């Protein structure tokens, strides 16, 4: 069970790092332009966004399940 | 009134995101029904004409079913793969990649001097990341 949680956490972290790199590139900079603290903040923000969107999608599924009863 | 709003929000949201999937599923169901009805018609015809050799027709019917399902699965795989790189962000990244390739050559020559260090290496290993607020609070302490 813990392995699954760790793997999930790892995947989210990698995704957040990838998005952080994209965001930095789009801003016209490189990761080397930032210190470790700043990079950590950017990656943390991206991680929070990923977790937030996962919660939203779960809510949408829940609403659509509830929505079946909305039609009756 | 709120229920109606929620209902239509969900319907519109799901249609926008899964339009191609829904259409493909409808086409699959229609084709399976069509194959089934054609086969039933052929069976009636065969019984009426007194034909006893019906095994081959079942083979064709099930081959049709399997083919329709395989085409459906392959189509959905293609749709899912293409939609992965369909976002506005990826289009912008593609446009930038030509510009950044030249910058990369310059950066590579510099990083060769510094050594190929992954700036995210320590961040990957951390269990919990700190937010901006955490850094500010730690600084004040």
Backbone of each chain as ProteinMPNN parsed JSONL, in Angstrom:
{"seq_chain_A": "XXXXXXXXXXXXXXXXXXXXXXXXXXXXXXXXXXXXXXXXXXXXXXXXXXXXXXXXXXXXXXXXXXXXXXXX", "coords_chain_A": {"N_chain_A": [[0.838, -1.218, 0.0], [1.931, 1.214, 0.866], [3.927, 1.382, -1.009], [2.527, 1.9, -3.347], [1.526, 4.4, -2.764], [3.891, 5.832, -2.542], [4.881, 5.541, -5.132], [2.938, 6.876, -6.579], [3.245, 9.43, -5.561], [5.795, 9.931, -6.481], [5.369, 9.978, -9.229], [3.706, 12.188, -9.485], [5.462, 14.151, -8.646], [7.431, 14.031, -10.66], [5.94, 14.801, -12.847], [5.257, 17.359, -12.054], [7.785, 18.546, -12.005], [8.43, 18.392, -14.705], [6.452, 20.076, -15.755], [7.202, 22.409, -14.496], [9.666, 22.911, -15.677], [8.81, 23.402, -18.278], [7.314, 25.701, -17.856], [9.303, 27.465, -17.066], [10.872, 27.54, -19.373], [9.05, 28.651, -21.171], [8.936, 31.164, -20.124], [11.197, 32.188, -21.07], [13.568, 31.604, -19.837], [16.154, 29.642, -18.149], [16.446, 26.649, -16.112], [18.804, 26.91, -14.698], [18.983, 29.558, -14.127], [17.751, 30.009, -11.777], [17.804, 29.687, -8.177], [17.996, 26.91, -5.795], [15.95, 27.102, -3.934], [14.041, 28.727, -5.198], [13.384, 27.117, -7.364], [12.249, 25.009, -5.996], [9.942, 26.2, -4.991], [8.547, 26.733, -7.366], [8.153, 24.144, -8.365], [6.651, 23.095, -6.309], [4.325, 24.599, -6.537], [3.367, 23.7, -9.016], [2.915, 21.036, -8.378], [0.832, 21.306, -6.534], [-1.111, 22.263, -8.243], [-1.543, 20.059, -9.878], [-2.536, 18.216, -8.038], [-4.829, 19.556, -7.266], [-6.306, 19.596, -9.68], [-6.772, 16.911, -9.989], [-8.455, 16.424, -7.869], [-10.619, 17.962, -8.687], [-11.442, 16.603, -10.986], [-12.23, 14.221, -9.859], [-14.37, 15.135, -8.445], [-16.03, 15.891, -10.517], [-16.642, 13.424, -11.633], [-18.013, 12.352, -9.517], [-20.16, 14.143, -9.373], [-21.31, 13.635, -11.849], [-22.143, 11.067, -11.434], [-23.98, 11.49, -9.436], [-25.582, 13.041, -10.925], [-27.072, 11.32, -12.438], [-29.253, 10.826, -10.933], [-30.367, 13.259, -11.016], [-31.825, 13.454, -13.268], [-34.138, 12.082, -12.873]], "CA_chain_A": [[0.0, 0.0, 0.0], [2.831, 2.363, 0.949], [4.63, 1.448, -2.288], [1.634, 2.553, -4.316], [1.472, 5.823, -2.402], [5.199, 6.416, -2.897], [4.992, 5.599, -6.601], [2.048, 7.944, -7.021], [3.897, 10.681, -5.179], [6.927, 10.1, -7.387], [4.835, 10.344, -10.557], [3.23, 13.568, -9.386], [6.673, 14.976, -8.556], [8.058, 14.093, -11.99], [5.053, 15.593, -13.704], [5.387, 18.746, -11.607], [9.109, 19.017, -12.456], [8.33, 18.584, -16.161], [5.66, 21.289, -16.003], [7.994, 23.548, -14.034], [10.66, 23.165, -16.732], [8.068, 24.018, -19.392], [6.95, 27.069, -17.461], [10.539, 28.254, -17.072], [11.263, 27.725, -20.787], [8.109, 29.594, -21.778], [9.256, 32.509, -19.631], [12.425, 32.603, -21.737], [14.725, 31.411, -18.94], [16.577, 28.247, -17.966], [16.447, 26.282, -14.69], [20.053, 27.365, -14.066], [18.843, 30.96, -13.725], [17.102, 30.051, -10.459], [18.454, 28.896, -7.135], [17.23, 25.709, -5.441], [14.738, 27.529, -3.23], [13.063, 29.212, -6.18], [12.92, 25.954, -8.13], [11.375, 24.233, -5.117], [8.654, 26.897, -4.935], [7.863, 26.541, -8.656], [7.723, 22.734, -8.461], [5.565, 22.917, -5.312], [3.119, 25.188, -7.126], [2.88, 22.784, -10.065], [2.39, 19.853, -7.684], [-0.471, 21.669, -5.968], [-2.067, 22.374, -9.36], [-1.859, 18.69, -10.319], [-3.406, 17.588, -7.024], [-6.103, 20.264, -7.346], [-7.08, 19.175, -10.856], [-7.198, 15.526, -9.747], [-9.634, 16.514, -6.985], [-11.734, 18.49, -9.492], [-11.917, 15.531, -11.879], [-12.951, 13.276, -9.011], [-15.65, 15.773, -8.112], [-16.86, 15.839, -11.724], [-17.145, 12.044, -11.74], [-19.018, 12.195, -8.458], [-21.337, 14.91, -9.78], [-21.989, 12.957, -12.96], [-22.849, 9.91, -10.854], [-25.162, 12.042, -8.774], [-26.389, 13.605, -11.98], [-28.016, 10.31, -12.926], [-30.49, 10.964, -10.164], [-30.93, 14.577, -11.303], [-32.715, 13.325, -14.405], [-35.431, 11.47, -12.467]], "C_chain_A": [[0.866, 1.26, 0.0], [3.586, 2.539, -0.367], [3.811, 2.203, -3.311], [1.599, 4.048, -4.044], [2.774, 6.509, -2.811], [5.336, 6.575, -4.399], [4.138, 6.737, -7.14], [2.682, 9.3, -6.753], [5.059, 10.996, -6.137], [6.471, 10.588, -8.76], [4.386, 11.8, -10.559], [4.426, 14.513, -9.371], [7.323, 15.138, -9.927], [7.238, 14.962, -12.933], [5.19, 17.071, -13.36], [6.711, 19.33, -12.073], [9.071, 19.294, -13.955], [7.552, 19.862, -16.479], [6.424, 22.538, -15.587], [9.031, 23.931, -15.097], [9.991, 23.88, -17.91], [7.779, 25.48, -19.089], [8.162, 27.992, -17.518], [10.965, 28.564, -18.508], [10.357, 28.743, -21.459], [8.366, 31.028, -21.327], [10.566, 33.02, -20.235], [13.671, 32.457, -20.871], [15.113, 29.935, -18.898], [16.543, 27.931, -16.47], [17.704, 26.772, -13.96], [19.986, 28.824, -13.618], [18.259, 31.108, -12.323], [17.917, 29.259, -9.446], [17.507, 27.775, -6.699], [15.92, 26.057, -4.753], [13.643, 27.916, -4.212], [12.498, 28.057, -7.003], [11.951, 25.129, -7.293], [9.982, 24.869, -5.057], [7.862, 26.644, -6.216], [7.319, 25.121, -8.75], [6.572, 22.472, -7.487], [4.244, 23.444, -5.863], [2.51, 24.252, -8.159], [2.292, 21.517, -9.452], [0.998, 20.125, -7.141], [-1.526, 21.753, -7.068], [-2.503, 20.978, -9.8], [-2.829, 18.042, -9.332], [-4.796, 18.228, -7.061], [-6.952, 19.78, -8.506], [-7.55, 17.732, -10.698], [-8.446, 15.514, -8.86], [-10.851, 16.969, -7.782], [-12.33, 17.4, -10.36], [-12.706, 14.515, -11.071], [-14.313, 13.82, -8.665], [-16.603, 15.702, -9.296], [-17.467, 14.454, -11.894], [-18.257, 11.837, -10.718], [-20.305, 12.909, -8.846], [-22.079, 14.186, -10.898], [-22.716, 11.707, -12.459], [-24.123, 10.375, -10.166], [-26.141, 12.553, -9.808], [-27.386, 12.618, -12.547], [-29.333, 10.44, -12.196], [-31.142, 12.302, -10.437], [-31.952, 14.489, -12.43], [-34.086, 12.773, -14.009], [-36.324, 12.444, -11.707]], "O_chain_A": [[0.61, 2.222, -0.725], [3.857, 3.659, -0.8], [4.33, 3.039, -4.049], [1.638, 4.861, -4.967], [2.766, 7.614, -3.353], [5.832, 7.589, -4.89], [4.553, 7.47, -8.038], [2.659, 10.195, -7.597], [5.274, 12.14, -6.539], [7.079, 11.47, -9.366], [4.648, 12.546, -11.502], [4.398, 15.561, -10.017], [7.717, 16.24, -10.31], [7.778, 15.75, -13.71], [5.235, 17.927, -14.244], [6.763, 20.486, -12.492], [9.606, 20.299, -14.424], [7.939, 20.633, -17.357], [6.32, 23.586, -16.224], [9.246, 25.11, -15.378], [10.536, 24.835, -18.464], [7.966, 26.365, -19.924], [8.07, 29.139, -17.954], [11.362, 29.685, -18.825], [10.82, 29.593, -22.219], [8.059, 31.983, -22.041], [10.994, 34.139, -19.951], [14.695, 33.092, -21.123], [14.478, 29.093, -19.533], [16.604, 28.843, -15.646], [17.672, 27.019, -12.755], [20.819, 29.279, -12.833], [18.27, 32.197, -11.75], [18.618, 28.306, -9.787], [16.371, 27.692, -7.164], [14.904, 25.392, -4.959], [12.49, 27.504, -4.087], [11.305, 28.015, -7.303], [10.959, 24.612, -7.805], [8.971, 24.168, -5.07], [6.661, 26.374, -6.17], [6.177, 24.91, -9.159], [5.641, 21.728, -7.794], [3.19, 22.832, -5.688], [1.299, 24.034, -8.181], [1.295, 20.987, -9.943], [0.097, 19.296, -7.264], [-2.679, 21.371, -6.869], [-3.682, 20.74, -10.063], [-3.808, 17.408, -9.726], [-5.809, 17.546, -6.908], [-8.157, 19.574, -8.362], [-8.606, 17.364, -11.213], [-9.363, 14.717, -9.06], [-11.957, 16.46, -7.602], [-13.55, 17.271, -10.469], [-13.728, 14.004, -11.531], [-15.294, 13.079, -8.596], [-17.804, 15.486, -9.136], [-18.638, 14.312, -12.247], [-19.292, 11.236, -11.006], [-21.4, 12.372, -8.679], [-23.309, 14.124, -10.905], [-23.765, 11.334, -12.985], [-25.184, 9.763, -10.285], [-27.356, 12.514, -9.615], [-28.425, 13.013, -13.077], [-30.399, 10.196, -12.762], [-32.322, 12.491, -10.141], [-32.837, 15.337, -12.542], [-35.071, 12.971, -14.72], [-37.429, 12.082, -11.304]]}, "seq_chain_B": "XXXXXXXXXXXXXXXXXXXXXXXXXXXXXXXXXXXXXXXXXXXXXXXXXXXXXXXXXXXXXXXXXXXXXXXXXXXXXXXXXXXXXXXXXXXXXXXXXXXXXXXXXXXXXXXXXXXXXXXXXXXXXXXXXXXXXXXXXXXXX", "coords_chain_B": {"N_chain_B": [[-33.434, 24.961, -10.25], [-30.728, 25.296, -9.957], [-29.984, 22.687, -10.115], [-30.524, 22.156, -12.812], [-28.618, 23.78, -13.981], [-26.248, 22.592, -13.108], [-26.567, 20.101, -14.279], [-26.512, 20.714, -17.072], [-24.021, 21.868, -17.255], [-22.377, 19.713, -16.734], [-23.073, 18.033, -18.88], [-22.32, 19.557, -21.144], [-19.621, 19.933, -20.599], [-18.66, 17.28, -20.62], [-19.264, 16.566, -23.246], [-17.626, 18.296, -24.712], [-15.11, 17.419, -23.962], [-15.083, 14.681, -24.498], [-16.077, 14.211, -27.079], [-15.216, 12.924, -29.483], [-14.776, 10.341, -28.548], [-17.34, 9.588, -27.737], [-18.792, 9.731, -30.127], [-17.419, 7.79, -31.614], [-18.034, 5.543, -30.076], [-20.811, 5.409, -30.427], [-20.899, 4.906, -33.177], [-19.659, 2.419, -33.215], [-21.524, 0.837, -31.77], [-23.742, 1.059, -33.454], [-22.754, -0.18, -35.742], [-22.326, -2.763, -34.811], [-24.949, -3.52, -34.258], [-26.011, -3.355, -36.818], [-24.568, -5.361, -38.186], [-25.5, -7.531, -36.782], [-28.273, -7.488, -37.411], [-28.184, -7.839, -40.18], [-27.164, -10.392, -40.261], [-29.234, -11.794, -39.004], [-31.261, -11.449, -40.887], [-30.118, -12.83, -42.998], [-30.144, -15.391, -41.912], [-32.9, -15.898, -41.755], [-33.485, -15.87, -44.458], [-31.942, -18.044, -45.266], [-33.174, -20.124, -43.892], [-35.652, -20.011, -45.098], [-35.012, -20.717, -47.711], [-34.142, -23.2, -47.289], [-31.527, -23.812, -46.714], [-28.765, -25.445, -45.163], [-26.258, -24.915, -44.419], [-24.98, -23.02, -42.292], [-22.943, -22.314, -40.648], [-20.73, -20.908, -41.621], [-21.717, -18.354, -41.903], [-22.02, -17.478, -39.307], [-19.365, -17.341, -38.584], [-18.495, -15.26, -40.206], [-20.057, -13.22, -39.165], [-19.107, -12.962, -36.486], [-16.458, -12.372, -37.01], [-16.817, -9.907, -38.155], [-17.789, -8.496, -35.917], [-15.522, -8.589, -34.228], [-13.658, -7.266, -35.789], [-14.801, -4.693, -35.937], [-14.646, -3.925, -33.263], [-11.876, -3.949, -32.844], [-11.046, -1.952, -34.617], [-12.285, 0.21, -33.394], [-10.954, 0.307, -30.918], [-8.338, 0.874, -31.777], [-8.752, 3.327, -32.979], [-9.522, 4.899, -30.79], [-7.179, 4.804, -29.32], [-5.506, 6.253, -30.972], [-6.782, 8.73, -30.915], [-6.513, 9.392, -28.206], [-3.732, 9.548, -27.973], [-3.131, 11.629, -29.744], [-4.541, 13.739, -28.597], [-3.15, 14.146, -26.331], [-1.009, 15.737, -26.96], [-2.181, 18.013, -27.792], [-2.758, 20.359, -26.637], [-2.876, 23.925, -26.036], [-0.582, 24.747, -24.839], [1.354, 22.867, -25.658], [1.478, 23.465, -28.343], [2.555, 25.987, -28.273], [4.994, 25.343, -27.164], [6.133, 23.869, -29.226], [6.468, 25.838, -31.15], [8.353, 27.379, -29.896], [10.503, 25.682, -29.761], [12.212, 25.767, -31.936], [13.47, 28.193, -31.618], [14.672, 27.874, -29.113], [16.487, 25.84, -29.607], [18.816, 26.952, -30.666], [19.587, 28.467, -28.517], [20.041, 26.447, -26.743], [22.355, 25.235, -27.721], [24.216, 27.1, -27.067], [23.942, 27.142, -24.293], [24.659, 24.544, -23.695], [27.401, 24.516, -24.173], [28.255, 26.08, -22.107], [27.308, 24.658, -19.901], [28.818, 22.396, -20.112], [31.213, 23.237, -19.124], [30.53, 23.788, -16.466], [29.639, 21.355, -15.683], [27.463, 18.551, -16.116], [24.83, 19.118, -14.418], [21.877, 18.24, -12.829], [19.449, 20.485, -12.094], [17.193, 19.903, -10.684], [17.639, 17.727, -9.149], [17.971, 17.48, -6.301], [15.458, 18.28, -5.507], [13.834, 16.291, -6.448], [14.413, 14.263, -4.694], [13.421, 15.094, -2.265], [11.033, 14.693, 0.383], [8.863, 16.255, 1.157], [7.828, 19.27, -0.278], [8.544, 22.771, 0.108], [6.501, 25.662, 0.367], [6.227, 29.101, -0.849], [5.387, 30.603, 1.291], [6.197, 28.996, 3.421], [8.972, 29.26, 3.22], [9.249, 31.978, 3.787], [8.336, 32.096, 6.41], [10.191, 30.442, 7.653], [12.429, 31.962, 7.265], [11.96, 34.199, 8.847], [12.067, 33.062, 11.322]], "CA_chain_B": [[-32.696, 25.779, -11.244], [-29.307, 24.963, -9.782], [-29.83, 21.328, -10.651], [-30.464, 22.275, -14.274], [-27.309, 24.37, -14.324], [-25.212, 21.56, -12.889], [-26.79, 19.066, -15.309], [-26.045, 21.156, -18.384], [-22.567, 22.065, -17.17], [-21.744, 18.392, -16.865], [-23.298, 17.529, -20.245], [-21.493, 20.32, -22.083], [-18.219, 19.626, -20.284], [-18.309, 15.93, -21.09], [-19.324, 16.556, -24.71], [-16.438, 18.973, -25.245], [-13.88, 16.641, -23.724], [-15.149, 13.296, -25.007], [-16.923, 14.164, -28.275], [-14.772, 11.89, -30.434], [-14.995, 9.029, -27.925], [-18.786, 9.293, -27.743], [-19.198, 9.46, -31.515], [-16.855, 6.482, -31.98], [-18.799, 4.496, -29.385], [-22.117, 5.287, -31.112], [-20.66, 4.245, -34.474], [-19.397, 0.995, -32.935], [-22.785, 0.171, -31.395], [-24.581, 0.97, -34.66], [-22.205, -1.18, -36.671], [-22.584, -4.096, -34.239], [-26.386, -3.789, -34.466], [-26.21, -3.57, -38.253], [-24.041, -6.7, -38.514], [-26.424, -8.498, -36.179], [-29.527, -7.534, -38.185], [-27.89, -8.443, -41.489], [-27.033, -11.832, -40.023], [-30.583, -12.342, -38.736], [-31.939, -11.493, -42.182], [-29.549, -13.94, -43.77], [-30.624, -16.652, -41.315], [-34.296, -16.074, -42.211], [-33.413, -16.22, -45.88], [-31.384, -19.397, -45.359], [-34.223, -21.061, -43.437], [-36.707, -20.009, -46.128], [-34.536, -21.437, -48.908], [-33.813, -24.552, -46.869], [-30.075, -24.022, -46.647], [-28.344, -25.963, -43.85], [-24.86, -24.543, -44.186], [-25.043, -21.685, -41.679], [-21.765, -22.094, -39.789], [-19.852, -19.877, -42.184], [-22.317, -17.034, -41.673], [-21.678, -17.088, -37.931], [-17.947, -16.981, -38.598], [-18.386, -13.911, -40.786], [-20.681, -12.276, -38.212], [-18.202, -12.719, -35.358], [-15.276, -11.673, -37.539], [-17.251, -8.514, -38.273], [-17.825, -7.924, -34.566], [-14.148, -8.423, -33.727], [-13.014, -6.212, -36.599], [-15.361, -3.399, -35.519], [-14.11, -3.603, -31.933], [-10.439, -3.653, -32.984], [-10.95, -0.618, -35.247], [-12.715, 1.14, -32.345], [-9.863, 0.428, -29.933], [-7.206, 1.555, -32.425], [-9.149, 4.729, -33.175], [-9.476, 5.575, -29.494], [-5.75, 4.936, -28.951], [-4.985, 7.358, -31.782], [-7.393, 9.964, -30.403], [-5.924, 9.685, -26.9], [-2.34, 9.957, -28.18], [-3.076, 12.938, -30.387], [-5.065, 14.774, -27.709], [-2.141, 14.386, -25.293], [-0.119, 16.81, -27.409], [-3.038, 18.9, -28.557], [-3.103, 21.547, -25.881], [-2.268, 25.177, -26.493], [0.773, 24.771, -24.278], [2.254, 22.089, -26.509], [1.666, 24.182, -29.614], [3.504, 27.065, -27.988], [6.309, 24.716, -26.964], [6.661, 23.492, -30.543], [6.909, 27.067, -31.802], [9.562, 27.85, -29.22], [11.606, 24.712, -29.827], [13.151, 26.199, -32.963], [14.259, 29.283, -31.036], [15.475, 27.391, -27.985], [17.56, 24.938, -30.058], [20.037, 27.76, -30.786], [19.983, 28.83, -27.153], [20.526, 25.201, -26.122], [23.746, 24.998, -28.137], [25.021, 28.025, -26.267], [23.859, 26.683, -22.901], [25.417, 23.29, -23.583], [28.841, 24.784, -24.082], [28.485, 26.608, -20.761], [27.078, 23.589, -18.913], [29.94, 21.465, -20.206], [32.233, 23.739, -18.212], [30.029, 23.644, -15.091], [29.375, 19.924, -15.42], [26.044, 18.337, -16.368], [24.177, 18.969, -13.137], [20.434, 18.393, -12.918], [19.065, 21.418, -11.024], [16.046, 19.381, -9.953], [18.011, 16.442, -8.528], [17.648, 17.494, -4.865], [14.006, 18.449, -5.349], [13.234, 14.972, -6.68], [14.634, 13.385, -3.541], [12.748, 15.589, -1.051], [9.731, 14.07, 0.666], [7.837, 17.294, 1.125], [8.364, 20.532, -0.767], [8.083, 23.928, 0.866], [5.918, 26.722, -0.451], [6.826, 30.412, -0.632], [5.04, 30.992, 2.658], [7.072, 28.234, 4.327], [10.309, 29.869, 3.184], [9.192, 33.276, 4.476], [8.191, 31.829, 7.845], [11.484, 29.911, 8.121], [13.404, 33.052, 7.234], [11.704, 35.048, 10.008], [12.525, 32.313, 12.51]], "C_chain_B": [[-31.199, 25.449, -11.182], [-29.019, 23.583, -10.346], [-29.686, 21.347, -12.153], [-29.091, 22.779, -14.714], [-26.206, 23.329, -14.211], [-25.312, 20.499, -13.982], [-26.189, 19.49, -16.643], [-24.546, 21.434, -18.394], [-21.843, 20.746, -17.378], [-21.868, 17.881, -18.297], [-22.359, 18.232, -21.228], [-20.008, 20.009, -21.861], [-17.799, 18.276, -20.825], [-18.334, 15.859, -22.611], [-18.063, 17.179, -25.3], [-15.192, 18.106, -25.097], [-13.909, 15.292, -24.455], [-15.976, 13.145, -26.278], [-16.534, 13.0, -29.182], [-14.999, 10.495, -29.873], [-16.46, 8.625, -28.024], [-19.246, 8.944, -29.146], [-18.686, 8.09, -31.956], [-17.634, 5.343, -31.33], [-20.16, 4.285, -30.046], [-21.962, 4.555, -32.437], [-20.42, 2.756, -34.264], [-20.696, 0.254, -32.64], [-23.694, -0.002, -32.61], [-24.072, -0.11, -35.601], [-22.43, -2.593, -36.142], [-24.053, -4.494, -34.449], [-26.653, -4.135, -35.925], [-25.761, -4.968, -38.662], [-25.011, -7.77, -37.991], [-27.706, -8.639, -37.002], [-29.323, -8.161, -39.565], [-27.806, -9.963, -41.334], [-28.387, -12.49, -39.77], [-31.373, -12.472, -40.039], [-31.429, -12.66, -43.021], [-30.027, -15.286, -43.239], [-32.056, -16.957, -41.761], [-34.329, -16.53, -43.653], [-32.955, -17.664, -46.053], [-32.422, -20.446, -44.96], [-35.307, -21.167, -44.506], [-36.299, -20.801, -47.36], [-34.092, -22.852, -48.567], [-32.335, -24.848, -46.802], [-29.689, -24.498, -45.239], [-26.931, -25.53, -43.474], [-24.782, -23.125, -43.628], [-23.798, -21.337, -40.848], [-20.888, -20.953, -40.268], [-20.388, -18.475, -41.909], [-22.018, -16.544, -40.254], [-20.231, -16.636, -37.837], [-17.768, -15.55, -39.11], [-18.943, -12.87, -39.804], [-19.707, -11.938, -37.087], [-16.9, -12.057, -35.789], [-15.589, -10.189, -37.692], [-17.269, -7.805, -36.932], [-16.413, -7.599, -34.088], [-13.44, -7.3, -34.475], [-13.49, -4.827, -36.171], [-14.763, -2.972, -34.177], [-12.636, -3.223, -32.016], [-10.248, -2.257, -33.582], [-11.292, 0.46, -34.211], [-11.579, 1.404, -31.347], [-8.689, 1.198, -30.534], [-7.511, 3.042, -32.618], [-9.047, 5.505, -31.866], [-8.028, 5.786, -29.036], [-5.161, 6.136, -29.685], [-5.508, 8.692, -31.257], [-6.73, 10.367, -29.089], [-4.491, 10.172, -27.05], [-2.28, 11.362, -28.768], [-3.577, 14.021, -29.453], [-4.084, 15.086, -26.593], [-1.275, 15.586, -25.675], [-0.891, 17.876, -28.171], [-3.234, 20.252, -27.892], [-2.356, 22.759, -26.424], [-0.817, 25.249, -26.029], [1.748, 24.03, -25.18], [2.49, 22.761, -27.841], [2.67, 25.313, -29.414], [4.905, 26.497, -27.824], [6.946, 24.374, -28.289], [7.223, 24.715, -31.243], [8.206, 27.556, -31.199], [10.754, 26.94, -29.447], [12.639, 25.108, -30.866], [14.069, 27.273, -32.398], [15.187, 28.748, -29.96], [16.584, 26.45, -28.416], [18.867, 25.711, -30.153], [20.533, 28.134, -29.405], [20.571, 27.625, -26.433], [21.985, 24.969, -26.465], [24.674, 25.866, -27.298], [25.087, 27.536, -24.816], [24.684, 25.427, -22.71], [26.899, 23.545, -23.433], [29.182, 25.324, -22.704], [28.354, 25.47, -19.734], [28.188, 22.545, -18.974], [31.058, 21.913, -19.274], [31.795, 23.5, -16.764], [29.89, 22.172, -14.711], [27.885, 19.707, -15.57], [25.301, 18.032, -15.069], [22.689, 19.183, -13.33], [19.989, 19.299, -11.783], [17.916, 20.896, -10.17], [16.368, 18.112, -9.163], [17.617, 16.403, -7.045], [16.151, 17.568, -4.631], [13.297, 17.113, -5.523], [13.296, 14.127, -5.417], [13.857, 13.825, -2.306], [11.391, 14.941, -0.881], [8.619, 15.098, 0.53], [8.483, 18.603, 0.684], [7.785, 21.687, 0.041], [7.544, 24.989, -0.084], [6.62, 28.042, -0.135], [6.589, 30.868, 0.807], [5.948, 30.279, 3.669], [8.46, 28.848, 4.375], [10.336, 31.181, 3.955], [9.148, 33.072, 5.985], [9.527, 31.336, 8.393], [12.527, 31.016, 8.197], [13.261, 33.914, 8.475], [12.182, 34.379, 11.286], [14.032, 32.35, 12.571]], "O_chain_B": [[-30.517, 25.342, -12.201], [-27.981, 23.335, -10.959], [-28.84, 20.652, -12.715], [-28.494, 22.283, -15.67], [-25.352, 23.199, -15.088], [-24.307, 20.055, -14.537], [-25.45, 18.731, -17.271], [-23.881, 21.258, -19.415], [-20.844, 20.666, -18.091], [-20.907, 17.363, -18.865], [-21.692, 17.588, -22.038], [-19.245, 19.844, -22.814], [-16.727, 18.134, -21.413], [-17.511, 15.165, -23.208], [-17.498, 16.662, -26.263], [-14.337, 18.063, -25.982], [-12.889, 14.827, -24.963], [-16.522, 12.072, -26.534], [-17.375, 12.202, -29.596], [-15.366, 9.574, -30.603], [-16.786, 7.483, -28.348], [-19.994, 7.987, -29.345], [-19.411, 7.322, -32.587], [-17.866, 4.305, -31.951], [-20.615, 3.153, -30.212], [-22.774, 3.698, -32.786], [-20.91, 1.927, -35.03], [-20.944, -0.821, -33.187], [-24.329, -1.041, -32.788], [-24.854, -0.862, -36.183], [-22.693, -3.515, -36.914], [-24.36, -5.641, -34.771], [-27.401, -5.061, -36.239], [-26.465, -5.674, -39.384], [-25.295, -8.762, -38.661], [-28.17, -9.749, -37.261], [-30.169, -8.909, -40.054], [-28.311, -10.715, -42.168], [-28.658, -13.59, -40.251], [-32.062, -13.466, -40.266], [-32.199, -13.375, -43.663], [-30.286, -16.211, -44.01], [-32.392, -18.093, -42.097], [-35.075, -17.434, -44.03], [-33.496, -18.41, -46.868], [-32.541, -21.499, -45.585], [-35.817, -22.251, -44.788], [-37.123, -21.473, -47.98], [-33.71, -23.617, -49.452], [-31.93, -26.01, -46.83], [-30.225, -24.009, -44.245], [-26.474, -25.755, -42.354], [-24.555, -22.162, -44.361], [-23.635, -20.2, -40.406], [-20.376, -20.153, -39.485], [-19.622, -17.532, -41.708], [-21.793, -15.355, -40.03], [-19.901, -15.69, -37.121], [-17.017, -14.751, -38.551], [-18.378, -11.79, -39.637], [-19.504, -10.766, -36.769], [-16.309, -11.28, -35.039], [-14.757, -9.329, -37.404], [-16.826, -6.663, -36.814], [-16.138, -6.498, -33.611], [-12.721, -6.494, -33.884], [-12.691, -3.898, -36.054], [-14.418, -1.806, -33.982], [-12.192, -2.291, -31.346], [-9.408, -1.482, -33.125], [-10.646, 1.507, -34.169], [-11.289, 2.544, -30.987], [-8.112, 2.069, -29.883], [-6.644, 3.898, -32.442], [-8.547, 6.63, -31.839], [-7.697, 6.812, -28.441], [-4.419, 6.932, -29.108], [-4.761, 9.666, -31.167], [-6.421, 11.54, -28.879], [-4.068, 11.094, -26.352], [-1.473, 12.186, -28.339], [-3.074, 15.143, -29.511], [-4.157, 16.147, -25.974], [-0.859, 16.357, -24.811], [-0.361, 18.547, -29.056], [-3.795, 21.174, -28.483], [-1.37, 22.648, -27.151], [0.055, 25.749, -26.74], [2.849, 24.517, -25.436], [3.574, 22.649, -28.413], [3.52, 25.565, -30.268], [5.883, 27.087, -28.283], [8.149, 24.557, -28.473], [8.295, 24.665, -31.847], [9.065, 28.088, -31.904], [11.899, 27.381, -29.338], [13.823, 24.816, -30.7], [15.274, 27.279, -32.65], [16.358, 29.126, -29.9], [17.546, 26.267, -27.67], [19.918, 25.198, -29.767], [21.736, 28.125, -29.14], [21.481, 27.76, -25.616], [22.769, 24.556, -25.61], [25.752, 25.444, -26.88], [26.152, 27.521, -24.2], [25.336, 25.259, -21.679], [27.578, 22.872, -22.657], [30.267, 25.064, -22.183], [29.174, 25.338, -18.826], [28.462, 21.879, -17.976], [31.768, 21.086, -18.702], [32.592, 23.061, -15.935], [30.012, 21.809, -13.542], [27.1, 20.579, -15.196], [25.155, 16.878, -14.667], [22.272, 20.179, -13.921], [20.131, 18.93, -10.617], [17.689, 21.383, -9.063], [15.477, 17.497, -8.577], [17.013, 15.436, -6.58], [15.633, 16.991, -3.674], [12.305, 16.827, -4.854], [12.371, 13.378, -5.104], [13.649, 13.026, -1.393], [10.685, 14.672, -1.853], [7.592, 14.862, -0.106], [9.533, 18.999, 1.191], [6.685, 21.594, 0.585], [8.058, 25.186, -1.185], [7.493, 28.1, 0.731], [7.471, 31.439, 1.449], [6.405, 30.88, 4.642], [9.062, 28.947, 5.445], [11.289, 31.477, 4.676], [9.822, 33.771, 6.742], [9.953, 31.757, 9.469], [13.393, 31.012, 9.071], [14.249, 34.319, 9.089], [12.643, 35.044, 12.214], [14.627, 31.785, 13.488]]}, "name": "protein", "num_of_chains": 2, "seq": "XXXXXXXXXXXXXXXXXXXXXXXXXXXXXXXXXXXXXXXXXXXXXXXXXXXXXXXXXXXXXXXXXXXXXXXXXXXXXXXXXXXXXXXXXXXXXXXXXXXXXXXXXXXXXXXXXXXXXXXXXXXXXXXXXXXXXXXXXXXXXXXXXXXXXXXXXXXXXXXXXXXXXXXXXXXXXXXXXXXXXXXXXXXXXXXXXXXXXXXXXXXXXXXXXXXXX"}
